[in-house]
């Protein structure tokens, strides 16, 4: 039974990688997540490590994306205690329905070698008013990435860039699950976990440039190769006597550890500039175990390249997104923003903002 509970929590904590890529970085996010062949900044640490060879001598990116609803209620209900059981009891009268996620990337490169951190925070909580019943999950995770690449040149053929990500995954979090009511008493459990693991991505990119006319890029990526995450977990029981709004914690029980292999994902992408018009079109085809997704995006420069407009679509297994975005050119760096609309779950609408630069 303990192993079953542990495996369930592991699957829950990894759900964000179950159906394909997230939308990291405002440029790719504004273009529906089509980044395998189009990426030219440090978000290549997520989309295609081979694009590191196209980032210039040095570069940086600082990006954040946020999904939130009900966060104002959560902040208003927050107490000085970090104990989930005390939190539930202190907010007995509150009606809480919170869905919040934050992800992003912070990275820099020099001489075609990049170091990046991809952080993530997730909070999901449902608790009806005047009740001890609550179901909630919260977690903090990060992926540290070392990216390196190499270019193979050929005398009569276009050069081919290749790249690799070496990744360390870490995180911690917990959940609370309480059923019952104040009249008849309540019971449930409080679980905490920590995670660590290693993984690798491999990518390739080929770009053909026709000066002053057009360019065409084709890329391919294999993500999460040999990626295994080990999760350790502890649990406490929660009980409340009839008529009481106070939850009592039982002794902490060590549930042990379990290792989970993350299924690999494979993506091919193409991106090109339309001659004369100047617009860039990009498309990624993504597949993995039990899912396939299509990402399509367009980018169009206006106002002498000081402003660039973007739009995109992402469709597939459990995925239906419409995206818009823009870039404002500023000397030495660019300001990018995007808005991602989820037609399946409106609470998952996402805002993305980043600053990127290089030379």
C-alpha positions in Angstrom: 0.0 0.0 0.0 2.8 2.4 0.8 4.4 1.7 -2.6 1.1 2.4 -4.3 0.8 5.8 -2.5 4.4 6.7 -3.3 4.0 5.8 -7.0 0.8 7.9 -7.2 2.6 11.0 -5.8 5.5 10.5 -8.1 3.2 10.4 -11.1 1.4 13.5 -9.8 4.6 15.4 -9.4 5.7 14.5 -12.9 2.4 15.2 -14.6 3.8 18.4 -16.2 6.1 16.3 -18.5 3.6 13.7 -19.3 2.1 15.2 -22.4 5.0 17.0 -24.1 6.9 20.3 -23.9 6.0 23.2 -21.8 6.2 26.7 -23.3 9.5 28.1 -22.0 10.7 31.6 -23.1 8.5 34.3 -24.5 9.6 33.9 -28.2 8.7 30.2 -28.5 5.7 30.7 -26.3 4.3 33.4 -28.6 4.8 31.0 -31.5 2.9 28.1 -30.1 5.9 26.4 -28.7 7.6 25.9 -32.1 11.2 26.3 -31.0 13.2 23.3 -32.2 14.4 24.9 -35.5 13.6 28.6 -34.7 15.3 29.1 -31.3 18.4 31.4 -31.4 18.7 32.4 -27.8 19.5 30.6 -24.5 16.1 29.0 -24.4 17.9 26.4 -26.6 18.7 24.8 -23.3 15.1 23.6 -23.4 14.1 23.4 -27.0 17.2 22.2 -28.9 20.7 22.2 -27.5 22.2 22.2 -31.0 21.0 25.8 -31.4 23.7 26.8 -28.9 25.9 27.1 -31.9 23.7 29.9 -33.2 23.6 32.1 -30.1 26.8 34.1 -30.7 29.9 34.5 -28.6 27.9 35.2 -25.5 24.3 35.4 -24.4 21.9 35.4 -21.6 18.2 35.0 -20.9 16.0 35.6 -17.9 12.4 34.4 -18.4 9.4 33.7 -16.3 6.0 32.3 -17.1 3.0 32.3 -14.7 -0.4 30.6 -14.5 -2.6 31.7 -11.6 -6.1 31.8 -10.3 -7.3 32.3 -6.8 -3.8 33.3 -5.6 -5.3 36.4 -3.9 -7.4 34.1 -1.7 -4.4 32.0 -0.9 -2.3 35.1 0.0 -5.1 36.4 2.2 -5.4 33.0 3.9 -1.7 32.5 4.5 -0.7 32.2 8.1 2.7 32.2 9.8 2.7 28.5 9.9 4.2 26.3 7.2 2.3 23.3 8.5 -0.5 22.2 6.1 -2.6 20.8 8.9 -2.5 24.1 10.8 -3.1 26.0 7.6 -6.4 24.0 7.0 -7.5 24.5 10.6 -6.7 28.3 10.7 -8.7 28.8 7.5 -11.7 26.6 8.4 -14.2 29.3 7.2 -12.3 30.1 3.9 -13.4 29.0 0.4 -10.1 28.3 -1.4 -9.7 27.2 -5.0 -6.2 27.9 -6.1 -4.3 26.9 -9.3 -0.9 28.5 -9.8 2.3 27.5 -11.6 5.5 29.4 -12.3 8.2 28.2 -14.7 11.0 29.9 -16.5 14.7 29.8 -17.4 17.7 31.7 -16.2 20.8 31.1 -18.3 24.0 32.4 -19.8 26.5 31.2 -22.4 30.0 32.0 -23.5 32.1 30.4 -26.2 29.2 28.0 -27.1 28.9 26.6 -23.6 25.8 27.4 -21.6 24.7 27.0 -18.0 20.9 27.3 -17.2 18.5 26.7 -14.4 14.8 26.0 -15.2 12.8 26.5 -12.0 9.2 25.5 -11.4 6.7 26.1 -8.7 3.2 24.6 -8.5 0.3 25.1 -6.1 -3.1 23.5 -6.4 -5.7 23.6 -3.5 -9.4 23.1 -3.2 -11.1 23.6 0.2 -14.8 24.4 0.6 -16.0 27.0 3.2 -16.8 25.9 6.8 -15.0 22.6 6.3 -11.8 20.8 7.2 -12.0 18.8 3.9 -9.1 19.8 1.7 -7.2 18.5 -1.3 -4.0 20.2 -2.2 -0.5 19.7 -3.7 2.5 22.1 -3.7 5.9 21.6 -5.1 9.2 23.4 -6.0 11.5 21.9 -8.6 14.4 22.9 -10.8 16.5 21.5 -13.6 20.1 22.5 -13.9 21.4 22.3 -17.4 24.9 22.2 -18.9 24.6 22.8 -22.7 27.4 22.3 -25.2 27.6 21.9 -29.0 29.8 21.4 -32.0 29.5 22.3 -35.7 30.4 19.8 -38.4 31.4 21.6 -41.6 31.2 20.1 -45.1 32.8 21.5 -48.2 29.8 21.2 -50.5 27.0 20.8 -48.0 25.4 22.9 -45.3 27.0 22.7 -41.9 25.2 20.6 -39.2 25.1 21.8 -35.6 24.8 19.2 -32.8 24.4 19.7 -29.1 23.7 18.0 -25.8 22.1 18.9 -22.5 23.4 17.2 -19.3 20.6 17.7 -16.7 20.3 17.5 -12.9 16.7 17.5 -11.6 15.8 18.4 -8.0 12.7 19.3 -6.1 10.6 19.0 -3.0 6.9 19.4 -2.1 3.9 17.8 -0.5 0.2 17.3 -0.4 -2.7 17.2 2.0 -5.9 15.1 1.6 -8.6 15.4 4.2 -12.2 14.2 4.1 -15.0 14.5 6.5 -16.7 17.5 8.3 -16.8 19.2 11.7 -19.9 17.3 12.8 -18.7 13.8 12.2 -14.9 14.3 12.4 -12.3 14.3 9.6 -9.3 12.2 8.7 -6.7 12.2 6.0 -3.0 12.4 5.4 -0.2 14.9 4.9 2.7 13.8 2.7 6.1 15.4 1.9 8.6 14.4 -0.7 12.0 15.2 -2.2 13.3 14.3 -5.7 16.6 14.1 -7.5 17.6 12.7 -10.9 19.8 12.9 -14.0 19.0 13.1 -17.7 20.2 14.1 -21.1 18.9 15.7 -24.3 20.5 15.4 -27.8 19.8 17.7 -30.7 20.8 18.5 -34.3 20.2 21.6 -36.4 20.9 22.4 -40.1 20.5 25.9 -41.4 20.7 27.1 -45.0 21.1 30.9 -45.5 20.5 32.8 -48.8 21.9 36.3 -48.1 19.3 39.1 -48.3 16.6 36.6 -49.3 15.7 33.8 -47.0 16.9 31.1 -44.5 15.6 27.6 -43.8 16.4 25.5 -40.7 15.6 21.9 -39.9 16.1 20.5 -36.4 15.5 17.3 -34.4 15.7 16.6 -30.6 15.5 13.6 -28.4 14.6 14.7 -24.9 14.8 13.0 -21.5 17.1 10.2 -22.6 17.9 7.9 -19.7 16.2 10.3 -17.4 15.4 8.8 -14.0 14.0 10.6 -10.9 14.2 9.1 -7.4 11.5 10.2 -5.0 11.7 9.9 -1.2 8.6 10.3 0.8 7.3 10.7 4.4 3.7 10.8 5.6 1.6 11.7 8.7 -2.0 10.9 9.4 -4.5 13.7 10.1 -7.5 13.3 12.3 -10.2 15.5 13.9 -12.7 14.6 16.6 -16.4 15.3 16.0 -17.2 19.0 16.6 -13.6 20.1 16.5 -12.0 22.2 13.8 -8.5 21.2 14.8 -6.5 18.5 12.9 -4.2 16.3 15.0 -1.1 14.9 13.4 0.0 11.4 13.8 3.7 10.2 13.9 5.7 10.6 10.7 6.2 7.4 8.7 9.0 6.9 6.2 7.4 5.5 3.0 10.8 4.9 1.4 12.0 5.8 -2.1 11.1 4.8 -5.6 12.9 5.5 -8.9 10.8 6.5 -12.0 12.1 6.6 -15.6 10.6 9.5 -17.5 9.5 8.6 -21.0 11.6 10.1 -23.8 10.1 12.6 -26.2 11.1 13.1 -29.8 10.6 16.3 -31.8 11.4 17.4 -35.4 11.0 21.0 -36.4 11.3 23.3 -39.4 11.5 27.1 -39.6 12.0 29.5 -42.5 11.8 33.1 -43.6 9.3 33.9 -46.4 11.1 35.8 -49.1 10.2 39.5 -49.6 7.5 39.3 -46.9 10.1 38.8 -44.1 7.8 36.7 -41.9 9.2 33.6 -40.1 7.2 30.4 -40.1 7.9 27.5 -37.7 6.4 24.1 -37.0 7.3 21.3 -34.5 6.0 17.8 -34.6 6.3 16.1 -31.2 5.7 12.6 -30.1 6.1 10.4 -27.0 4.5 7.6 -25.2 0.7 7.8 -25.7 0.8 11.4 -27.1 1.6 13.5 -30.1 1.4 17.3 -30.5 1.8 19.9 -33.3 3.2 23.4 -32.6 2.9 26.1 -35.3 4.0 29.7 -35.1 4.5 32.9 -37.1 6.7 35.9 -36.4 6.5 39.2 -38.4 8.8 42.2 -37.9 7.3 45.7 -38.2 8.6 49.3 -37.4 12.1 48.7 -38.8 12.5 45.6 -36.7 12.0 47.6 -33.5 8.7 45.6 -33.0 8.0 42.0 -33.9 4.6 40.4 -33.6 4.0 36.7 -33.0 1.2 34.2 -33.0 0.8 30.4 -32.7 -1.2 27.3 -32.1 -0.5 24.1 -30.3 -2.8 21.1 -30.7 -2.7 17.4 -29.8 -3.2 15.0 -26.9 -4.8 17.0 -24.1 -3.4 20.2 -25.7 -5.2 23.1 -27.3 -3.4 26.4 -27.1 -3.6 29.7 -28.9 -0.7 32.1 -28.4 0.2 35.7 -29.1 3.4 37.6 -28.4 5.7 40.5 -29.2 9.3 41.5 -29.1 10.6 45.1 -28.5 14.1 45.7 -29.7 16.3 47.6 -27.3 20.0 48.2 -27.7 22.0 45.2 -26.5 19.0 43.1 -25.5 15.3 42.4 -26.4 12.2 42.4 -24.3 9.8 39.6 -25.2 6.3 38.9 -23.9 3.6 36.3 -24.7 0.1 35.3 -23.6 -0.9 31.6 -23.9 -4.7 30.8 -23.9 -5.7 27.2 -23.0 -9.1 26.4 -24.6 -9.5 23.3 -22.6 -8.8 24.8 -19.1 -9.1 28.6 -18.9 -7.4 28.5 -15.5 -4.3 27.5 -17.3 -3.9 30.7 -19.3 -0.3 31.8 -19.0 1.7 35.0 -19.1 5.4 34.8 -20.2 7.9 37.6 -20.0 11.7 37.6 -20.6 14.8 39.6 -21.4 17.4 38.1 -23.7 20.6 39.4 -25.2 23.9 38.4 -26.8 26.7 39.3 -29.2 
